[in-house]
């Protein structure tokens, strides 16, 4: 077994954990765009973790989409 999937799995679990913590700390004043960005990041990190097991191409694409949606949502927060 290669070391790369192990490192990827650890990174995805870390992102999943940190996004979950961030979602739990959000209040009612948090804009929905930020909430959706964190949910997209959670889904992307779960897809990245799944890509360590099977269907690497499809899940890595979903991971990238999750990160892109998170970045887009974060930019909206900074502009507001």
Buried (B, 14 or more C-beta within 10 A) or exposed (E): EEEEBEEBBEBBBEBBEBBBEBBEEEEEEBEEBBBBBBBBBBBBBBBBBBBBEEEBEEBBBBBEBBBBBBEEBBEEEEEE
